[in-house]
Amino acid sequence: MAILEILEVPDPRLKQVSVPVEKFDDELRTLVSDMFETMYDAPGIGLAAIQVGVPLRVLVIDLQPDDPDAEPVACAHDGHAHHHQPTKREPQVFINPEILDPSEEQTLYQEGCLSVPEIYADVERPSRIRARWQDLDGNHHEQDMDGLMATCLQHEMDHLEGILFIDHLSRLKRQMALRKLEKLRKVA
Ligand code: NI
């Protein structure tokens, strides 16, 4: 396993359209395990293969990014100290994903992206979708999704078309976001 470099805007490779996976082999397994390691290290809740420079239709998602090996965190509520159990990891792999039947109803979520670090903005997307995808063995799956999972999958699927979440913003808001990122980079 290896932690890979995450491409950031304005890297032109992020605008590439990714191609379908045809071979479900060891190379694909290695890519997926490296993507998980990279995403957990970042840390983030989703990553598309193109974000590590591989133009294949492969996504990894885990909405529970907490480190399961971490010690329980002590925190105080109402003066009582108690322990929060760390959440369990729930890694999910989506190969050649498709979206079917997006709902008319839209939901607003504040999104961020490992390729646009430190920038967050509200994006509206269909609240519910039906998703179809393949797993590492090439088996097909179909499932209805809503909430954060629906939003995250749509965000990651955009990467496969070369689209970033800031591309959903108005031109003015996008320029402001990119300028802010430039400033943050200068400070860093
Ligand atoms: Ni992203």
Boltz pocket constraint, residues with backbone or C-beta under 6 A from the ligand:
constraints:
  - pocket:
      binder: B
      contacts: [[A, 46], [A, 112], [A, 113], [A, 114], [A, 115], [A, 155], [A, 156], [A, 159], [A, 165]]
      max_distance: 6.0
